[in-house]
Amino acid sequence: MAESIDVSIVIISWKMRDLLERCLKTIFNFTKDLSFEIIVVDNNSEDGTSEMISEKFPQIKLVKNSENRGVAPARNQGIKETTGKYILILDADMELVENSIKQLFDFMERTDDCGIVGCKLVDQNRQLQFSCKRFPTLLAFLFRRLEWIESIKNSSTLRNHTMQDWDHNEIKQVDYLIGACQFFRRDVIEKIGLYDDNIFYGPEDIDFCLRAWKAGWKVYYYPLTQIIHHEQRITKKNLFSKISLKHFAGIFYLYRKYNFRIKV
């Protein structure tokens, strides 16, 4: 009988070969005391990503796409390849600094009502990133694209959305976690399904957590371990790029899906 896998780690990558390599090295360096597998979906990076994985990490399951299929569809491709009891979605620009995956695994094992959990994310200077949030209003979505304006960055609308009213140092039930780190039970996808393939890039993380809440699961923020997130912020660098326009389309789709009422 084959050994059971505790955690299946799914990472999608698009033009992030060097960041992905660092991510993978830190997973292998720091993850101890549990069994895991890694599935990487290369969204036609054309930067040597697939070759790097085949050469340096032959034990990884590699899915190579002939085009950029977007976030939700590619994540679903990866999830379909998993065999673990739990599934961890990680972005390719993550860097582990401790045995975070085991801590998330242990939390899930002892917290029966938790469907999805994510840890604290920090930048390379170890400054907090707001990775758990309240479900957004349309105004909050707009303000997130205009954070470079000081008055908007410090507005009550944005501060409420990003939960800046607490110190992010306690375990807490939250509306949703960003997709850079979502650790969830296989039971969740068996009950609510995969990520919504209609969302190319953007609010698929909101939709997934919202469906989990509606199905009776709880979403937790677990800040007792942290991962460095070298956030790329590609939609904020160019508001009118093709990716940004698909992101805005995803936001509009999400609101239409829930009749403009994104809440449990």
GULOSE-299912 format. One record per residue (C-alpha): residue in one letter; x, y, z; residue number from 1. Coordinates in Angstrom, 3 decimals, padded with zeros to 6 digits. Layout:
ATOM   residu          u          v          w   num
ATOM        A          X          Y          Z   NUM
...
This chain:
ATOM   residu          u          v          w   num
ATOM        M    000.000    000.000    000.000     1
ATOM        A    001.404    003.410   -000.965     2
ATOM        E    002.353    005.786    001.825     3
ATOM        S   -000.300    008.435    002.402     4
ATOM        I    000.626    012.063    001.789     5
ATOM        D   -000.082    014.639    004.489     6
ATOM        V    000.096    017.781    002.348     7
ATOM        S   -000.011    018.432   -001.391     8
ATOM        I    001.578    021.770   -002.286     9
ATOM        V    000.319    023.400   -005.487    10
ATOM        I    002.274    026.271   -007.042    11
ATOM        I    001.536    027.973   -010.340    12
ATOM        S    004.251    030.011   -012.024    13
ATOM        W    004.359    032.548   -014.837    14
ATOM        K    007.713    034.140   -015.639    15
ATOM        M    009.080    033.738   -012.095    16
ATOM        R    011.768    031.086   -012.560    17
ATOM        D    014.284    032.462   -010.053    18
ATOM        L    011.689    033.249   -007.391    19
ATOM        L    010.144    029.815   -007.881    20
ATOM        E    013.514    028.113   -007.505    21
ATOM        R    014.085    029.897   -004.200    22
ATOM        C    010.567    028.981   -003.061    23
ATOM        L    011.113    025.301   -003.825    24
ATOM        K    014.520    025.203   -002.136    25
ATOM        T    013.074    026.676    001.058    26
ATOM        I    010.175    024.231    001.069    27
ATOM        F    012.593    021.307    000.955    28
ATOM        N    014.957    022.938    003.459    29
ATOM        F    012.415    023.798    006.135    30
ATOM        T    009.538    021.333    005.822    31
ATOM        K    010.020    018.495    008.318    32
ATOM        D    007.981    015.894    010.202    33
ATOM        L    005.297    015.403    007.574    34
ATOM        S    005.022    013.863    004.137    35
ATOM        F    004.414    016.165    001.203    36
ATOM        E    004.349    016.356   -002.558    37
ATOM        I    004.735    019.389   -004.806    38
ATOM        I    002.853    020.061   -008.022    39
ATOM        V    004.011    022.982   -010.161    40
ATOM        V    001.899    024.294   -013.027    41
ATOM        D    003.975    026.327   -015.493    42
ATOM        N    001.696    028.756   -017.314    43
ATOM        N    003.876    028.899   -020.445    44
ATOM        S    006.514    031.047   -018.735    45
ATOM        E    009.002    030.776   -021.616    46
ATOM        D    011.804    031.650   -019.195    47
ATOM        G    013.247    028.220   -018.518    48
ATOM        T    010.931    027.418   -015.601    49
ATOM        S    010.018    023.930   -016.780    50
ATOM        E    013.624    023.103   -017.650    51
ATOM        M    014.799    024.291   -014.216    52
ATOM        I    012.288    022.044   -012.456    53
ATOM        S    013.099    019.013   -014.587    54
ATOM        E    016.811    019.469   -013.959    55
ATOM        K    016.907    020.491   -010.289    56
ATOM        F    013.679    019.075   -008.836    57
ATOM        P    012.851    015.869   -010.738    58
ATOM        Q    010.703    014.640   -007.836    59
ATOM        I    008.179    017.420   -008.451    60
ATOM        K    005.069    016.796   -010.539    61
ATOM        L    005.253    019.284   -013.408    62
ATOM        V    002.271    020.376   -015.488    63
ATOM        K    003.275    022.391   -018.549    64
ATOM        N    000.695    024.607   -020.234    65
ATOM        S    001.057    025.787   -023.824    66
ATOM        E   -000.522    029.129   -022.868    67
ATOM        N   -001.092    031.244   -019.769    68
ATOM        R   -004.327    029.766   -018.477    69
ATOM        G   -004.642    032.202   -015.600    70
ATOM        V   -004.724    031.600   -011.868    71
ATOM        A   -007.919    029.709   -011.050    72
ATOM        P   -007.792    027.298   -014.028    73
ATOM        A   -004.094    026.523   -013.450    74
ATOM        R   -004.584    025.996   -009.731    75
ATOM        N   -007.393    023.606   -010.514    76
ATOM        Q   -005.097    021.696   -012.865    77
ATOM        G   -002.637    021.318   -010.020    78
ATOM        I   -005.263    020.339   -007.464    79
ATOM        K   -006.480    017.545   -009.735    80
ATOM        E   -002.981    016.040   -009.522    81
ATOM        T   -002.911    016.018   -005.704    82
ATOM        T   -003.230    013.006   -003.418    83
ATOM        G   -002.703    014.588    000.022    84
ATOM        K   -005.065    014.837    002.969    85
ATOM        Y   -004.586    018.610    002.866    86
ATOM        I   -003.805    020.983    000.019    87
ATOM        L   -001.613    024.075    000.268    88
ATOM        I   -001.816    026.732   -002.407    89
ATOM        L    001.363    028.830   -002.521    90
ATOM        D    002.460    031.585   -004.853    91
ATOM        A    005.785    031.123   -006.613    92
ATOM        D    007.195    034.262   -004.964    93
ATOM        M    007.062    032.830   -001.423    94
ATOM        E    010.132    032.102    000.716    95
ATOM        L    009.931    029.870    003.774    96
ATOM        V    012.097    030.736    006.778    97
ATOM        E    010.845    028.066    009.200    98
ATOM        N    008.717    024.924    009.279    99
ATOM        S    005.523    026.837    008.522   100
ATOM        I    003.762    024.057    006.628   101
ATOM        K    003.974    021.723    009.622   102
ATOM        Q    002.529    024.436    011.857   103
ATOM        L   -000.417    024.929    009.507   104
ATOM        F   -000.873    021.149    009.327   105
ATOM        D   -000.901    020.857    013.136   106
ATOM        F   -003.379    023.733    013.463   107
ATOM        M   -005.730    022.105    010.988   108
ATOM        E   -005.443    018.738    012.741   109
ATOM        R   -006.609    020.218    016.033   110
ATOM        T   -009.213    022.676    014.681   111
ATOM        D   -012.170    020.702    013.402   112
ATOM        D   -014.250    023.640    012.189   113
ATOM        C   -011.433    025.135    010.101   114
ATOM        G   -011.785    024.702    006.363   115
ATOM        I   -009.063    027.111    005.240   116
ATOM        V   -006.114    028.609    007.110   117
ATOM        G   -003.262    030.908    006.153   118
ATOM        C   -000.213    032.148    008.043   119
ATOM        K    001.242    035.624    008.482   120
ATOM        L    002.917    037.011    005.357   121
ATOM        V    005.708    039.570    005.504   122
ATOM        D    007.869    041.325    002.944   123
ATOM        Q    011.628    040.893    002.607   124
ATOM        N    012.115    043.466    005.386   125
ATOM        R    009.810    041.403    007.632   126
ATOM        Q    007.130    044.075    007.503   127
ATOM        L    003.555    042.839    007.773   128
ATOM        Q    001.538    042.304    004.609   129
ATOM        F   -002.246    042.455    004.947   130
ATOM        S   -003.027    038.939    003.765   131
ATOM        C   -006.334    038.446    005.605   132
ATOM        K   -009.159    040.813    004.798   133
ATOM        R   -012.815    041.631    005.168   134
ATOM        F   -015.000    041.028    002.138   135
ATOM        P   -014.601    044.133   -000.046   136
ATOM        T   -017.063    046.729   -001.170   137
ATOM        L   -016.764    047.965   -004.743   138
ATOM        L   -015.211    051.142   -003.365   139
ATOM        A   -012.587    049.118   -001.491   140
ATOM        F   -011.705    047.302   -004.725   141
ATOM        L   -011.221    050.645   -006.459   142
ATOM        F   -009.160    052.041   -003.591   143
ATOM        R   -006.829    049.017   -003.672   144
ATOM        R   -005.761    050.085   -007.160   145
ATOM        L   -005.122    053.651   -005.979   146
ATOM        E   -003.128    053.008   -002.810   147
ATOM        W   -000.306    055.250   -004.059   148
ATOM        I   -002.549    058.222   -003.172   149
ATOM        E   -001.855    058.938    000.509   150
ATOM        S   -005.407    059.986    001.410   151
ATOM        I   -006.798    056.780   -000.112   152
ATOM        K   -004.130    054.585    001.483   153
ATOM        N   -005.142    055.894    004.918   154
ATOM        S   -008.892    055.983    004.266   155
ATOM        S   -011.315    054.206    006.603   156
ATOM        T   -012.624    052.240    003.616   157
ATOM        L   -009.252    050.676    002.884   158
ATOM        R   -008.217    050.303    006.523   159
ATOM        N   -011.424    048.420    007.275   160
ATOM        H   -011.007    046.142    004.261   161
ATOM        T   -007.396    045.257    005.123   162
ATOM        M   -008.176    044.870    008.849   163
ATOM        Q   -005.712    047.462    010.044   164
ATOM        D   -007.651    047.881    013.295   165
ATOM        W   -005.784    045.015    015.008   166
ATOM        D   -002.152    043.942    015.270   167
ATOM        H   -002.338    040.647    013.324   168
ATOM        N   -000.661    038.726    016.128   169
ATOM        E   -003.561    036.578    017.266   170
ATOM        I   -005.345    033.615    015.729   171
ATOM        K   -008.566    034.954    014.295   172
ATOM        Q   -011.497    033.966    012.114   173
ATOM        V   -011.448    036.176    009.011   174
ATOM        D   -013.569    036.704    005.923   175
ATOM        Y   -010.894    035.622    003.468   176
ATOM        L   -007.202    034.981    002.916   177
ATOM        I   -005.310    036.012   -000.185   178
ATOM        G   -004.441    033.160   -002.541   179
ATOM        A   -000.696    033.454   -001.929   180
ATOM        C   -001.165    031.045    000.995   181
ATOM        Q   -004.326    029.007    001.419   182
ATOM        F   -004.103    025.693    003.300   183
ATOM        F   -007.330    023.689    003.166   184
ATOM        R   -008.901    020.316    003.733   185
ATOM        R   -009.603    018.038    000.802   186
ATOM        D   -013.102    017.814    002.274   187
ATOM        V   -013.618    021.472    001.368   188
ATOM        I   -013.188    020.999   -002.376   189
ATOM        E   -015.198    017.784   -002.236   190
ATOM        K   -018.051    019.853   -000.800   191
ATOM        I   -017.784    023.201   -002.622   192
ATOM        G   -015.750    022.337   -005.709   193
ATOM        L   -012.563    023.848   -007.099   194
ATOM        Y   -011.674    027.475   -007.734   195
ATOM        D   -014.010    029.228   -010.168   196
ATOM        D   -012.505    028.749   -013.647   197
ATOM        N   -014.320    031.872   -014.851   198
ATOM        I   -011.896    034.055   -012.894   199
ATOM        F   -008.663    034.351   -014.871   200
ATOM        Y   -006.789    036.379   -012.266   201
ATOM        G   -007.834    038.267   -009.180   202
ATOM        P   -010.681    037.554   -006.790   203
ATOM        E   -010.692    033.750   -007.042   204
ATOM        D   -009.377    033.713   -003.465   205
ATOM        I   -012.355    035.748   -002.218   206
ATOM        D   -014.814    033.496   -004.024   207
ATOM        F   -013.205    030.314   -002.666   208
ATOM        C   -013.290    031.494    000.963   209
ATOM        L   -016.830    032.836    000.600   210
ATOM        R   -018.068    029.485   -000.701   211
ATOM        A   -016.303    027.734    002.181   212
ATOM        W   -018.044    029.986    004.705   213
ATOM        K   -021.412    029.425    003.023   214
ATOM        A   -020.833    025.647    003.233   215
ATOM        G   -020.293    025.816    006.998   216
ATOM        W   -016.489    025.943    007.212   217
ATOM        K   -014.519    028.666    008.990   218
ATOM        V   -011.520    030.564    007.640   219
ATOM        Y   -008.667    031.258    010.055   220
ATOM        Y   -005.641    033.528    010.110   221
ATOM        Y   -002.737    031.851    011.933   222
ATOM        P    000.063    034.372    012.637   223
ATOM        L    002.255    032.171    014.837   224
ATOM        T    004.407    031.347    011.832   225
ATOM        Q    005.331    033.531    008.887   226
ATOM        I    006.455    033.285    005.273   227
ATOM        I    008.227    035.958    003.233   228
ATOM        H    006.144    037.029    000.246   229
ATOM        H    008.103    038.792   -002.509   230
ATOM        E    004.857    040.250   -003.813   231
ATOM        Q    004.911    041.121   -007.517   232
ATOM        R    001.778    043.343   -007.594   233
ATOM        I    001.589    043.080   -011.370   234
ATOM        T   -001.870    044.663   -011.680   235
ATOM        K   -000.808    047.708   -009.650   236
ATOM        K    002.302    048.346   -011.729   237
ATOM        N    000.224    048.893   -014.871   238
ATOM        L   -003.494    049.549   -014.454   239
ATOM        F   -004.152    049.168   -018.187   240
ATOM        S   -002.202    046.002   -018.981   241
ATOM        K   -003.939    042.936   -020.381   242
ATOM        I   -003.587    041.179   -017.021   243
ATOM        S   -005.059    044.195   -015.183   244
ATOM        L   -008.054    044.281   -017.505   245
ATOM        K   -008.665    040.576   -016.886   246
ATOM        H   -008.371    041.278   -013.165   247
ATOM        F   -011.061    043.970   -013.397   248
ATOM        A   -013.231    041.586   -015.425   249
ATOM        G   -012.856    039.023   -012.642   250
ATOM        I   -013.982    041.552   -010.046   251
ATOM        F   -017.060    042.459   -012.094   252
ATOM        Y   -017.831    038.756   -012.609   253
ATOM        L   -017.584    038.122   -008.868   254
ATOM        Y   -020.057    040.863   -008.010   255
ATOM        R   -022.507    039.690   -010.652   256
ATOM        K   -022.172    036.127   -009.350   257
ATOM        Y   -023.331    037.194   -005.899   258
ATOM        N   -025.811    039.849   -007.021   259
ATOM        F   -023.472    042.584   -005.764   260
ATOM        R   -023.670    041.268   -002.171   261
ATOM        I   -020.330    039.677   -001.222   262
ATOM        K   -020.991    038.447    002.290   263
ATOM        V   -021.870    035.243    004.152   264
